[in-house]
């Protein structure tokens, strides 16, 4: 059983406990990566298999919930590591990008919206890698968290897709449009934060 990082006064978590804690947190992030393919498969089965979309929405929600779980535990136990941050953000990007691609394949997401979101994820991941090569660690921002939350809502609504339209779009399409705007804004915020690094010639 792992011991949380709230030891008695004057005590510290042992190296063994910390290692086990970090392994647990990384395992939760890896679980999110593993769940990408089953969620994609369920979305692709949606047009022909009854309740596949419902199962896909439930599986996607469970996968996304692990993001909040490992983030909460990492803060509570004080067990955040650079590799853990990288693994966590990479898992988020794989989950969102993979499911969006599946939604485009079944006609439940705009290819243009998916292109913007996936391109942003790749660009920011590359930017973080380039920054890391110069010794700069890029921590997640409030914009990044907001982006993930809105993308999560848009994707769940797209998987379930309520038949009623609001104007000329479904509800999920409106939310996806908002997600695209926030995605672009969050990307510009990352590039602005790292403009000094980008212009220094260190990358």
Contact map, one row per residue, 1 for C-alpha under 8 A:
11100000000000000000000000000000000000000000000000000000000000000000000000000000000000000000000000000000000000000000000000000000000000000000000000000000000000000000000000000000000000000000000000000000000
11110000000000001001100000000000000000000000000000000000000000000000000000000000000000000000000000000000000000000000000000000000000000000000000000000000000000000000000000000000000000000000000000000000000
11111000000000001000100000000000000000000000000000000000000000000000000000000000000000000000000000000000000000000000000000000000000000000000000000000000000000000000000000000000000000000000000000000000000
01111110000000000000000000000000000000000000000000000000000000000000000000011000000000000000000000000000000000000000000000000000000000000000000000000000000000000000000000000000000000000000000000000000000
00111110000110000000000000000000000000000000000000000000000000000000000000011100000000000000000000000000000000000000000000000000000000000000000000000000000000000000000000000000000000000000000000000000000
00011111000000000000000000000000000000000000000000000000000000000000000000001000000000000000000000000000000000000000000000000000000000000000000000000000000000000000000000000000000000000000000000000000000
00011111101110000000000000000000000000000000000000000000000000000000000000000000000000000000000000000000000000000000000000000000000000000000000000000000000000000000000000000000000000000000000000000000000
00000111111000000000000000000000000000000000000000000000000000000000000000000000000000000000000000000000000000000000000000000000000000000000000000000000000000000000000000000000000000000000000000000000000
00000011111000000000000000000000000000000000000000000000000000000000000000000000000000000000000000000000000000000000000000000000000000000000000000000000000000000000000000000000000000000000000000000000000
00000001111100000000000000000000000000000000000000000000000000000000000000000000000000000000000000000000000000000000000000000000000000000000000000000000000000000000000000000000000000000000000000000000000
00000011111110000000000000000000000000000000000000000000000000000000000000000000000000000000000000000000000000000000000000000000000000000000000000000000000000000000000000000000000000000000000000000000000
00001010011111000000000000000000000000000000000000000000000000000000000000000000000000000000000000000000000000000000000000000000000000000000000000000000000000000000000000000000000000000000000000000000000
00001010001111101100000000000000000000000000000000000000000000000000000000000000000000000000000000000000000000000000000000000000000000000000000000000000000000000000000000000000000000000000000000000000000
00000000000111111100000000000000000000000000000000000000000000000000000000000000000000000000000000000000000000000000000000000000000000000000000000000000000000000000000000000000000000000000000000000000000
00000000000011111110000000000000000000000000000000000000000000000000000000000000000000000000000000000000000000000000000000000000000000000000000000000000000000000000000000000000000000000000000000000000000
00000000000001111111000000000000000000000000000000000000000000000000000000000000000000000000000000000000000000000000000000000000000000000000000000000000000000000000000000000000000000000000000000000000000
01100000000011111111100000000000000000000000000000000000000000000000000000000000000000000000000000000000000000000000000000000000000000000000000000000000000000000000000000000000000000000000000000000000000
00000000000011111111110000000000000000000000000000000000000000000000000000000010000000000000000000000000000000000000000000000000000000000000000000000000000000000000000000000000000000000000000000000000000
00000000000000111111111000000000000000000000000000000000000000000000000000000000000000000000000000000000000000000000000000000000000000000000000000000000000000000000000000000000000000000000000000000000000
01000000000000011111111100000000000000000000000000000000000000000000000000000000000000000000000000000000000000000000000000000000000000000000000000000000000000000000000000000000000000000000000000000000000
01100000000000001111111110000000000000000000000000000000000000000000000000000010000000000000000000000000000000000000000000000000000000000000000000000000000000000000000000000000000000000000000000000000000
00000000000000000111111111000000000000000000000000000000000000000000000000000011100100000000000000000000000000000000000000000000000000000000000000000000000000000000000000000000000000000000000000000000000
00000000000000000011111111100000000000000000000000000000000000000000000000000000000000000000000000000000000000000000000000000000000000000000000000000000000000000000000000000000000000000000000000000000000
00000000000000000001111111110000000000000000000000000000000000000000000000000000000000000000000000000000000000000000000000000000000000000000000000000000000000000000000000000000000000000000000000000000000
00000000000000000000111111111000000000000000000000000000000000000000010011000000000100000000000000000000000000000000000000000000000000000000000000000000000000000000000000000000000000000000000000000000000
00000000000000000000011111111100000000000000000000000000000000000000000000000000000100110000000000000000000000000000000000000000000000000000000000000000000000000000000000000000000000000000000000000000000
00000000000000000000001111111110000000000000000000000000000000000000000000000000000000000000000000000000000000000000000000000000000000000000000000000000000000000000000000000000000000000000000000000000000
00000000000000000000000111111111000000000000000000000000000000000100010000000000000000000000000000000000000000000000000000000000000000000000000000000000000000000000000000000000000000000000000000000000000
00000000000000000000000011111111100000000000000000000000000000000110010000000000000000110010000000000000000000000000000000000000000000000000000000000000000000000000000000000000000000000000000000000000000
00000000000000000000000001111111110000000000000000000000000000000000000000000000000000100010000000000000000000000000000000000000000000000000000000000000000000000000000000000000000000000000000000000000000
00000000000000000000000000111111111000000000000000000000000000100000000000000000000000000000000000000000000000000000000000000000000000000000000000000000000000000000000000000000000000000000000000000000000
00000000000000000000000000011111111100000000000000000000000000110110000000000000000000000011001000000000000000000000000000000000000000000000000000000000000000000000000000000000000000000000000000000000000
00000000000000000000000000001111111100000000000000000000000000000000000000000000000000000011011000000000000000000000000000000000000000000000000000000000000000000000000000000000000000000000000000000000000
00000000000000000000000000000111111111000000000000000000000000000000000000000000000000000000000000000000000000000000000000000000000000000000000000000000000000000000000000000000000000000000000000000000000
00000000000000000000000000000011111111100000000000000000001100100000000000000000000000000000001000000000000000000000000000000000000000000000000000000000000000000000000000000000000000000000000000000000000
00000000000000000000000000000001111111110000000000000000000000000000000000000000000000000000011001100000000000000000000000000000000000000000000000000000000000000000000000000000000000000000000000000000000
00000000000000000000000000000000011111111000000000000000000000000000000000000000000000000000000001000000000000000000000000000000000000000000000000000000000000000000000000000000000000000000000000000000000
00000000000000000000000000000000011111111100000000000000000000000000000000000000000000000000000000000000000000000000000000000000000000000000000000000000000000000000000000000000000000000000000000000000000
00000000000000000000000000000000001111111110000000000001101100000000000000000000000000000000000000100000000000000000000000000000000000000000000000000000000000000000000000000000000000000000000000000000000
00000000000000000000000000000000000111111111000000000001000000000000000000000000000000000000000001100100000000000000000000000000000000000000000000000000000000000000000000000000000000000000000000000000000
00000000000000000000000000000000000011111111100000000000000000000000000000000000000000000000000000000100000000000000000000000000000000000000000000000000000000000000000000000000000000000000000000000000000
00000000000000000000000000000000000001111111110000011011000000000000000000000000000000000000000000000000000000000000000000000000000000000000000000000000000000000000000000000000000000000000000000000000000
00000000000000000000000000000000000000111111110000011001000000000000000000000000000000000000000000100110010000000000000000000000000000000000000000000000000000100000000000000000000000000000000000000000000
00000000000000000000000000000000000000011111111000000000000000000000000000000000000000000000000000000110110000000000000000000000000000000000000000000000000000000000000000000000000000000000000000000000000
00000000000000000000000000000000000000001111111110011000000000000000000000000000000000000000000000000000000000000000000000000000000000000000000000000000000000000000000000000000000000000000000000000000000
00000000000000000000000000000000000000000111111111111000000000000000000000000000000000000000000000000000010000000000000000000000000000000000000000000000000000000000000000000000000000000000000000000000000
00000000000000000000000000000000000000000001111111000000000000000000000000000000000000000000000000000000010000000000000000000000000000000000000000000000000000000000000000000000000000000000000000000000000
00000000000000000000000000000000000000000000111111000000000000000000000000000000000000000000000000000000000000000000000000000000000000000000000000000000000000000000000000000000000000000000000000000000000
00000000000000000000000000000000000000000000111111110000000000000000000000000000000000000000000000000000000000000000000000000000000000000000000000000000000000000000000000000000000000000000000000000000000
00000000000000000000000000000000000000000000011111111000000000000000000000000000000000000000000000000000000000000000000000000000000000000000000000000000000000000000000000000000000000000000000000000000000
00000000000000000000000000000000000000000000010011111110000000000000000000000000000000000000000000000000000000000000000000000000000000000000000000000000000000000000000000000000000000000000000000000000000
00000000000000000000000000000000000000000110110011111111000000000000000000000000000000000000000000000000000000000000000000000000000000000000000000000000000000000000000000000000000000000000000000000000000
00000000000000000000000000000000000000000110110001111111100000000000000000000000000000000000000000000000000000000000000000000000000000000000000000000000000000110000000000000000000000000000000000000000000
00000000000000000000000000000000000000000000000000111111110000000000000000000000000000000000000000000000000000000000000000000000000000000000000000000000000000110000000000000000000000000000000000000000000
00000000000000000000000000000000000000000100000000111111111000000000000000000000000000000000000000000000000000000000000000000000000000000000000000000000000000000000000000000000000000000000000000000000000
00000000000000000000000000000000000000110110000000011111111100000000000000000000000000000000000000000000000000000000000000000000000000000000000000000000000000100000000000000000000000000000000000000000000
00000000000000000000000000000000000000100000000000001111111110000000000000000000000000000000000000000000000000000000000000000000000000000000000000000000000100110000000000000000000000000000000000000000000
00000000000000000000000000000000000000000000000000000111111111000000000000000000000000000000000000000000000000000000000000000000000000000000000000000000000000000000000000000000000000000000000000000000000
00000000000000000000000000000000001000100000000000000011111111100000000000000000000000000000000000000000000000000000000000000000000000000000000000000000000000000000000000000000000000000000000000000000000
00000000000000000000000000000000001000100000000000000001111111110000000000000000000000000000000000000000000000000000000000000000000000000000000000000000000100000000000000000000000000000000000000000000000
00000000000000000000000000000000000000000000000000000000111111111000000000000000000000000000000000000000000000000000000000000000000000000000000000000000000100000000000000000000000000000000000000000000000
00000000000000000000000000000000000000000000000000000000011111111100000000000000000000000000000000000000000000000000000000000000000000000000000000000000000000000000000000000000000000000000000000000000000
00000000000000000000000000000011001000000000000000000000001111111110000000000000000000000000000000000000000000000000000000000000000000000000000000000000000000000000000000000000000000000000000000000000000
00000000000000000000000000000001000000000000000000000000000111111111000000000000000000000001000000000000000000000000000000000000000000000000000000000001000000000000000000000000000000000000000000000000000
00000000000000000000000000000000000000000000000000000000000011111111100000000000000000000000000000000000000000000000000000000000000000000000000000000000000000000000000000000000000000000000000000000000000
00000000000000000000000000011001000000000000000000000000000001111111110000000000000000000000000000000000000000000000000000000000000000000000000000000000000000000000000000000000000000000000000000000000000
00000000000000000000000000001001000000000000000000000000000000111111111000000000000000010001000000000000000000000000000000000000000000000000000000000000000000000000000000000000000000000000000000000000000
00000000000000000000000000000000000000000000000000000000000000011111111100000000000000000000000000000000000000000000000000000000000000000000000000000000000000000000000000000000000000000000000000000000000
00000000000000000000000000000000000000000000000000000000000000001111111110000000000000000000000000000000000000000000000000000000000000000000000000000000000000000000000000000000000000000000000000000000000
00000000000000000000000010011000000000000000000000000000000000000111111111000000000000000000000000000000000000000000000000000000000000000000000000000000000000000000000000000000000000000000000000000000000
00000000000000000000000000000000000000000000000000000000000000000011111111100000000000000000000000000000000000000000000000000000000000000000000000000000000000000000000000000000000000000000000000000000000
00000000000000000000000000000000000000000000000000000000000000000001111111110000000000000000000000000000000000000000000000000000000000000000000000000000000000000000000000000000000000000000000000000000000
00000000000000000000000010000000000000000000000000000000000000000000111111111000000000000000000000000000000000000000000000000000000000000000000000000000000000000000000000000000000000000000000000000000000
00000000000000000000000010000000000000000000000000000000000000000000011111111111000000000000000000000000000000000000000000000000000000000000000000000000000000000000000000000000000000000000000000000000000
00000000000000000000000000000000000000000000000000000000000000000000001111111111000000000000000000000000000000000000000000000000000000000000000000000000000000000000000000000000000000000000000000000000000
00011000000000000000000000000000000000000000000000000000000000000000000111111110000000000000000000000000000000000000000000000000000000000000000000000000000000000000000000000000000000000000000000000000000
00011100000000000000000000000000000000000000000000000000000000000000000011111110000000000000000000000000000000000000000000000000000000000000000000000000000000000000000000000000000000000000000000000000000
00001000000000000000000000000000000000000000000000000000000000000000000001111111000000000000000000000000000000000000000000000000000000000000000000000000000000000000000000000000000000000000000000000000000
00000000000000000100110000000000000000000000000000000000000000000000000001111111100000000000000000000000000000000000000000000000000000000000000000000000000000000000000000000000000000000000000000000000000
00000000000000000000010000000000000000000000000000000000000000000000000001100111110110000000000000000000000000000000000000000000000000000000000000000000000000000000000000000000000000000000000000000000000
00000000000000000000010000000000000000000000000000000000000000000000000000000011111110000000000000000000000000000000000000000000000000000000000000000000000000000000000000000000000000000000000000000000000
00000000000000000000000000000000000000000000000000000000000000000000000000000001111111000000000000000000000000000000000000000000000000001000000000000000000000000000000000000000000000000000000000000000000
00000000000000000000000000000000000000000000000000000000000000000000000000000000111111100000000000000000000000000000000000000000000000000000000000000000000000000000000000000000000000000000000000000000000
00000000000000000000010011000000000000000000000000000000000000000000000000000001111111110000000000000000000000000000000000000000000000000000000000000000000000000000000000000000000000000000000000000000000
00000000000000000000000000000000000000000000000000000000000000000000000000000001111111111000000000000000000000000000000000000000000000000010000000000000000000000000000000000000000000000000000000000000000
00000000000000000000000000000000000000000000000000000000000000000000000000000000011111111100000000000000000000000000000000000000000000000000000000000000000000000000000000000000000000000000000000000000000
00000000000000000000000001001100000000000000000000000000000000000000000000000000001111111110000000000000000000000000000000000000000000000000000000000000000000000000000000000000000000000000000000000000000
00000000000000000000000001001000000000000000000000000000000000000010000000000000000111111111000000000000000000000000000000000000000000000000000000000000000000000000000000000000000000000000000000000000000
00000000000000000000000000000000000000000000000000000000000000000000000000000000000011111111100000000000000000000000000000000000000000000000000000000000000000000000000000000000000000000000000000000000000
00000000000000000000000000000000000000000000000000000000000000000000000000000000000001111111110000000000000000000000000000001000000000000000000000000000000000000000000000000000000000000000000000000000000
00000000000000000000000000001101100000000000000000000000000000000000000000000000000000111111111000000000000000000000000000000000000000000000000000000000000000000000000000000000000000000000000000000000000
00000000000000000000000000000001100000000000000000000000000000010010000000000000000000011111111100000000000000000000000000000000000000000000000000010000000000000000000000000000000000000000000000000000000
00000000000000000000000000000000000000000000000000000000000000000000000000000000000000001111111110000000000000000000010010000000000000000000000000000000000000000000000000000000000000000000000000000000000
00000000000000000000000000000000100100000000000000000000000000000000000000000000000000000111111111000000000000000000000000000000000000000000000000000000000000000000000000000000000000000000000000000000000
00000000000000000000000000000001101100000000000000000000000000000000000000000000000000000011111111100000000000000000000000000000000000000000000000000000000000000000000000000000000000000000000000000000000
00000000000000000000000000000000000000000000000000000000000000000000000000000000000000000001111111110000000000000000000000000000000000000000000000000011000000000000000000000000000000000000000000000000000
00000000000000000000000000000000000000000000000000000000000000000000000000000000000000000000111111111000000000000100110010000000000000000000000000000000000000000000000000000000000000000000000000000000000
00000000000000000000000000000000000110010000000000000000000000000000000000000000000000000000011111111100000000000000000000000000000000000000000000000000000000000000000000000000000000000000000000000000000
00000000000000000000000000000000000100110010000000000000000000000000000000000000000000000000001111111110000000000000000000000000000000000000000000000000001000000000000000000000000000000000000000000000000
00000000000000000000000000000000000000000000000000000000000000000000000000000000000000000000000111111111000010000100000000000000000000000000000000000000001000000000000000000000000000000000000000000000000
00000000000000000000000000000000000000000000000000000000000000000000000000000000000000000000000011111111100000000100000000000000000000000000000000000000000000000000000000000000000000000000000000000000000
00000000000000000000000000000000000000011011000000000000000000000000000000000000000000000000000001111111110000000000000000000000000000000000000000000000000000000000000000000000000000000000000000000000000
00000000000000000000000000000000000000000011000000000000000000000000000000000000000000000000000000111111111110000000000000000000000000000000000000000000000001100000000000000000000000000000000000000000000
00000000000000000000000000000000000000000000000000000000000000000000000000000000000000000000000000011111111111100100000000000000000000000000000000000000000000000000000000000000000000000000000000000000000
00000000000000000000000000000000000000000001000000000000000000000000000000000000000000000000000000001111111100000000000000000000000000000000000000000000000000000000000000000000000000000000000000000000000
00000000000000000000000000000000000000000011011000000000000000000000000000000000000000000000000000000111111110000000000000000000000000000000000000000000000000000000000000000000000000000000000000000000000
00000000000000000000000000000000000000000000000000000000000000000000000000000000000000000000000000000011111111000000000000000000000000000000000000000000000000000000000000000000000000000000000000000000000
00000000000000000000000000000000000000000000000000000000000000000000000000000000000000000000000000000011111111000000000000000000000000000000000000000000000001101000000000000000000000000000000000000000000
00000000000000000000000000000000000000000000000000000000000000000000000000000000000000000000000000010011011111101100000000000000000000000000000000000000000001000000000000001000000000000000000000000000000
00000000000000000000000000000000000000000000000000000000000000000000000000000000000000000000000000000001001111111100000000000000000000000000000000000000000000000000000000000000000000000000000000000000000
00000000000000000000000000000000000000000000000000000000000000000000000000000000000000000000000000000001000011111110000000000000000000000000000000000000000000000000000000000000000000000000000000000000000
00000000000000000000000000000000000000000000000000000000000000000000000000000000000000000000000000000000000001111111000000000000000000000000000000000000000000000000000000000000000000000000000000000000000
00000000000000000000000000000000000000000000000000000000000000000000000000000000000000000000000000000000000011111111100000000000000000000000000000000000000000000000000000000001100100000000000000000000000
00000000000000000000000000000000000000000000000000000000000000000000000000000000000000000000000010011001000011111111110000000000000000000000000000000000000000000000000000000000000000000000000000000000000
00000000000000000000000000000000000000000000000000000000000000000000000000000000000000000000000000000000000000111111111000000000000000000000000000000000000000000000000000000000000000000000000000000000000
00000000000000000000000000000000000000000000000000000000000000000000000000000000000000000000000000000000000000011111111100000000000000000000000000000000000000000000000000000000000100110000000000000000000
00000000000000000000000000000000000000000000000000000000000000000000000000000000000000000000000010000000000000001111111110000000000000000000000000000000000000000000000000000000000100110000000000000000000
00000000000000000000000000000000000000000000000000000000000000000000000000000000000000000000100010000000000000000111111111000000000000000000000000000000000000000000000000000000000000000000000000000000000
00000000000000000000000000000000000000000000000000000000000000000000000000000000000000000000000000000000000000000011111111100000000000000000000000000000000000000000000000000000000000000000000000000000000
00000000000000000000000000000000000000000000000000000000000000000000000000000000000000000000000000000000000000000001111111110000000000000000000000000000000000000000000000000000000000110010000000000000000
00000000000000000000000000000000000000000000000000000000000000000000000000000000000000000000100010000000000000000000111111111000000000000000000000000000000000000000000000000000000000000000000000000000000
00000000000000000000000000000000000000000000000000000000000000000000000000000000000000000000000000000000000000000000011111111100000000000000000000000000000000000000000000000000000000000000000000000000000
00000000000000000000000000000000000000000000000000000000000000000000000000000000000000000000000000000000000000000000001111111110000000000000000000000000000000000000000000000000000000000000000000000000000
00000000000000000000000000000000000000000000000000000000000000000000000000000000000000000000000000000000000000000000000111111111000000000000000000000000000000000000000000000000000000000010010000000000000
00000000000000000000000000000000000000000000000000000000000000000000000000000000000000000100000000000000000000000000000011111111100000000000000000000000000000000000000000000000000000000000000000000000000
00000000000000000000000000000000000000000000000000000000000000000000000000000000000000000000000000000000000000000000000001111111110000000000000000000000000000000000000000000000000000000000000000000000000
00000000000000000000000000000000000000000000000000000000000000000000000000000000000000000000000000000000000000000000000000111111111000000000000000000000000000000000000000000000000000000000001000000000000
00000000000000000000000000000000000000000000000000000000000000000000000000000000000000000000000000000000000000000000000000011111111100001100000000000000000000000000000000000000000000000000000000000000000
00000000000000000000000000000000000000000000000000000000000000000000000000000000000000000000000000000000000000000000000000001111111110000000000000000000000000000000000000000000000000000000000000000000000
00000000000000000000000000000000000000000000000000000000000000000000000000000000000000000000000000000000000000000000000000000111111111000000000000000000000000000000000000000000000000000000000000000000001
00000000000000000000000000000000000000000000000000000000000000000000000000000000000000000000000000000000000000000000000000000011111111111100000000000000000000000000000000000000000000000000000001001100001
00000000000000000000000000000000000000000000000000000000000000000000000000000000000000000000000000000000000000000000000000000001111111111100000000000000000000000000000000000000000000000000000000000000000
00000000000000000000000000000000000000000000000000000000000000000000000000000000000000000000000000000000000000000000000000000000111111110000000000000000000000000000000000000000000000000000000000000000001
00000000000000000000000000000000000000000000000000000000000000000000000000000000000000000000000000000000000000000000000000000000011111110000000000000000000000000000000000000000000000000000000000000000011
00000000000000000000000000000000000000000000000000000000000000000000000000000000000000000000000000000000000000000000000000000000001111111000000000000000000000000000000000000000000000000000000000000000000
00000000000000000000000000000000000000000000000000000000000000000000000000000000000000000000000000000000000000000000000000000000001111111100000000000000000000000000000000000000000000000000000000000000000
00000000000000000000000000000000000000000000000000000000000000000000000000000000010000000000000000000000000000000000000000000001001100111110000000000000000000000000000000000000000000000000000000000000000
00000000000000000000000000000000000000000000000000000000000000000000000000000000000000000000000000000000000000000000000000000001001100011111000000000000000000000000000000000000000000000000000000000000000
00000000000000000000000000000000000000000000000000000000000000000000000000000000000010000000000000000000000000000000000000000000000000001111100000000000000000000000000000000000000000000000000000000000000
00000000000000000000000000000000000000000000000000000000000000000000000000000000000000000000000000000000000000000000000000000000000000000111110110000000000000000000000000000000000000000000000000000000000
00000000000000000000000000000000000000000000000000000000000000000000000000000000000000000000000000000000000000000000000000000000000000000011111110000000000000000000000000000000000000000000000000000000000
00000000000000000000000000000000000000000000000000000000000000000000000000000000000000000000000000000000000000000000000000000000000000000001111111000000000000000000000000000000000000000000000000000000000
00000000000000000000000000000000000000000000000000000000000000000000000000000000000000000000000000000000000000000000000000000000000000000000111111100000000000000000000000000000000001001100100000000000000
00000000000000000000000000000000000000000000000000000000000000000000000000000000000000000000000000000000000000000000000000000000000000000001111111110000000000000000000000000000000000000100000000000000000
00000000000000000000000000000000000000000000000000000000000000000000000000000000000000000000000000000000000000000000000000000000000000000001111111111000000000000000000000000000000000000000000000000000000
00000000000000000000000000000000000000000000000000000000000000000000000000000000000000000000000000000000000000000000000000000000000000000000011111111100000000000000000000000000000001000000000000000000000
00000000000000000000000000000000000000000000000000000000000000000000000000000000000000000000000000000000000000000000000000000000000000000000001111111110000000000000000000000000001001100100000000000000000
00000000000000000000000000000000000000000000000000000000000000000000000000000000000000000001000000000000000000000000000000000000000000000000000111111111000000000000000000000000000000000000000000000000000
00000000000000000000000000000000000000000000000000000000000000000000000000000000000000000000000000000000000000000000000000000000000000000000000011111111100000000000000000000000000000000000000000000000000
00000000000000000000000000000000000000000000000000000000000000000000000000000000000000000000000000000000000000000000000000000000000000000000000001111111110000000000000000000011011000000000000000000000000
00000000000000000000000000000000000000000000000000000000000000000000000000000000000000000000000100000000000000000000000000000000000000000000000000111111111000000000000000000001001000000000000000000000000
00000000000000000000000000000000000000000000000000000000000000010000000000000000000000000000000100000000000000000000000000000000000000000000000000011111111100000000000000000000000000000000000000000000000
00000000000000000000000000000000000000000000000000000000000000000000000000000000000000000000000000000000000000000000000000000000000000000000000000001111111110000000000000000010000000000000000000000000000
00000000000000000000000000000000000000000000000000000000000000000000000000000000000000000000000000000000000000000000000000000000000000000000000000000111111111000000000000011011001000000000000000000000000
00000000000000000000000000000000000000000000000000000000000000000000000000000000000000000000000000110000000000000000000000000000000000000000000000000011111111100000000000010001000000000000000000000000000
00000000000000000000000000000000000000000000000000000000100110000000000000000000000000000000000000000000000000000000000000000000000000000000000000000001111111110000000000000000000000000000000000000000000
00000000000000000000000000000000000000000000000000000000000000000000000000000000000000000000000000000000000000000000000000000000000000000000000000000000111111111100000000110000000000000000000000000000000
00000000000000000000000000000000000000000000000000000000000000000000000000000000000000000000000000000010000110000000000000000000000000000000000000000000011111111000000000011000000000000000000000000000000
00000000000000000000000000000000000000000010000000001101100000000000000000000000000000000000000000000010000100000000000000000000000000000000000000000000001111111000000000000000000000000000000000000000000
00000000000000000000000000000000000000000000000000001100100000000000000000000000000000000000000000000000000000000000000000000000000000000000000000000000000111111100000000000000000000000000000000000000000
00000000000000000000000000000000000000000000000000000000000000000000000000000000000000000000000000000000000100000000000000000000000000000000000000000000000011111110000001110000000000000000000000000000000
00000000000000000000000000000000000000000000000000000000000000000000000000000000000000000000000000000000000000000000000000000000000000000000000000000000000010011111100001100000000000000000000000000000000
00000000000000000000000000000000000000000000000000000000000000000000000000000000000000000000000000000000000000000000000000000000000000000000000000000000000000001111100001000000000000000000000000000000000
00000000000000000000000000000000000000000000000000000000000000000000000000000000000000000000000000000000000000000000000000000000000000000000000000000000000000000111110001100000000000000000000000000000000
00000000000000000000000000000000000000000000000000000000000000000000000000000000000000000000000000000000000000000000000000000000000000000000000000000000000000000111111111100000000000000000000000000000000
00000000000000000000000000000000000000000000000000000000000000000000000000000000000000000000000000000000000000000000000000000000000000000000000000000000000000000001111111100000000000000000000000000000000
00000000000000000000000000000000000000000000000000000000000000000000000000000000000000000000000000000000000000000000000000000000000000000000000000000000000000000000111111000000000000000000000000000000000
00000000000000000000000000000000000000000000000000000000000000000000000000000000000000000000000000000000000000000000000000000000000000000000000000000000000000000000111111000000000000000000000000000000000
00000000000000000000000000000000000000000000000000000000000000000000000000000000000000000000000000000000000000000000000000000000000000000000000000000000000000000000111111101100000000000000000000000000000
00000000000000000000000000000000000000000000000000000000000000000000000000000000000000000000000000000000000000000000000000000000000000000000000000000000000000001111111111111100000000000000000000000000000
00000000000000000000000000000000000000000000000000000000000000000000000000000000000000000000000000000000000000000000000000000000000000000000000000000000000010001101110011111110000000000000000000000000000
00000000000000000000000000000000000000000000000000000000000000000000000000000000000000000000000000000000000000000000000000000000000000000000000000000000011011001000000001111111000000000000000000000000000
00000000000000000000000000000000000000000000000000000000000000000000000000000000000000000000000000000000000010000000000000000000000000000000000000000000010001000000000011111111100000000000000000000000000
00000000000000000000000000000000000000000000000000000000000000000000000000000000000000000000000000000000000000000000000000000000000000000000000000000000000000000000000011111111110000000000000000000000000
00000000000000000000000000000000000000000000000000000000000000000000000000000000000000000000000000000000000000000000000000000000000000000000000000000100110000000000000000111111111000000000000000000000000
00000000000000000000000000000000000000000000000000000000000000000000000000000000000000000000000000000000000000001000000000000000000000000000000000000110011000000000000000011111111100000000000000000000000
00000000000000000000000000000000000000000000000000000000000000000000000000000000000000000000000000000000000000001000000000000000000000000000000000000000000000000000000000001111111110000000000000000000000
00000000000000000000000000000000000000000000000000000000000000000000000000000000000000000000000000000000000000000000000000000000000000000000000000000100000000000000000000000111111111000000000000000000000
00000000000000000000000000000000000000000000000000000000000000000000000000000000000000000000000000000000000000000000000000000000000000000000000000100110010000000000000000000011111111100000000000000000000
00000000000000000000000000000000000000000000000000000000000000000000000000000000000000000000000000000000000000001001100000000000000000000000000000000000000000000000000000000001111111110000000000000000000
00000000000000000000000000000000000000000000000000000000000000000000000000000000000000000000000000000000000000000000000000000000000000000000000000000000000000000000000000000000111111111000000000000000000
00000000000000000000000000000000000000000000000000000000000000000000000000000000000000000000000000000000000000000000000000000000000000000000001001100000000000000000000000000000011111111100000000000000000
00000000000000000000000000000000000000000000000000000000000000000000000000000000000000000000000000000000000000000001100100000000000000000000000000100000000000000000000000000000001111111110000000000000000
00000000000000000000000000000000000000000000000000000000000000000000000000000000000000000000000000000000000000000001100100000000000000000000000000000000000000000000000000000000000111111111000000000000000
00000000000000000000000000000000000000000000000000000000000000000000000000000000000000000000000000000000000000000000000000000000000000000000001000000000000000000000000000000000000011111111100000000000000
00000000000000000000000000000000000000000000000000000000000000000000000000000000000000000000000000000000000000000000000000000000000000000000001100100000000000000000000000000000000001111111110000000000000
00000000000000000000000000000000000000000000000000000000000000000000000000000000000000000000000000000000000000000000000100010000000000000000000000000000000000000000000000000000000000111111111000000000000
00000000000000000000000000000000000000000000000000000000000000000000000000000000000000000000000000000000000000000000000000000000000000000000000000000000000000000000000000000000000000011111111100000000000
00000000000000000000000000000000000000000000000000000000000000000000000000000000000000000000000000000000000000000000000000000000000000000000001000000000000000000000000000000000000000001111111110000000000
00000000000000000000000000000000000000000000000000000000000000000000000000000000000000000000000000000000000000000000000000010000000000000000000000000000000000000000000000000000000000000111111111000000000
00000000000000000000000000000000000000000000000000000000000000000000000000000000000000000000000000000000000000000000000000000010000000000000000000000000000000000000000000000000000000000011111111100000000
00000000000000000000000000000000000000000000000000000000000000000000000000000000000000000000000000000000000000000000000000000000000000000000000000000000000000000000000000000000000000000001111111100000000
00000000000000000000000000000000000000000000000000000000000000000000000000000000000000000000000000000000000000000000000000000000000000000000000000000000000000000000000000000000000000000000111111110000000
00000000000000000000000000000000000000000000000000000000000000000000000000000000000000000000000000000000000000000000000000000000001000000000000000000000000000000000000000000000000000000000011111111100000
00000000000000000000000000000000000000000000000000000000000000000000000000000000000000000000000000000000000000000000000000000000000000000000000000000000000000000000000000000000000000000000001111111110000
00000000000000000000000000000000000000000000000000000000000000000000000000000000000000000000000000000000000000000000000000000000000000000000000000000000000000000000000000000000000000000000000011111111000
00000000000000000000000000000000000000000000000000000000000000000000000000000000000000000000000000000000000000000000000000000000001000000000000000000000000000000000000000000000000000000000000001111111111
00000000000000000000000000000000000000000000000000000000000000000000000000000000000000000000000000000000000000000000000000000000001000000000000000000000000000000000000000000000000000000000000001111111111
00000000000000000000000000000000000000000000000000000000000000000000000000000000000000000000000000000000000000000000000000000000000000000000000000000000000000000000000000000000000000000000000000111111110
00000000000000000000000000000000000000000000000000000000000000000000000000000000000000000000000000000000000000000000000000000000000000000000000000000000000000000000000000000000000000000000000000011111111
00000000000000000000000000000000000000000000000000000000000000000000000000000000000000000000000000000000000000000000000000000000000000000000000000000000000000000000000000000000000000000000000000001111111
00000000000000000000000000000000000000000000000000000000000000000000000000000000000000000000000000000000000000000000000000000000000001000000000000000000000000000000000000000000000000000000000000001111111
00000000000000000000000000000000000000000000000000000000000000000000000000000000000000000000000000000000000000000000000000000000011011000000000000000000000000000000000000000000000000000000000000001101111
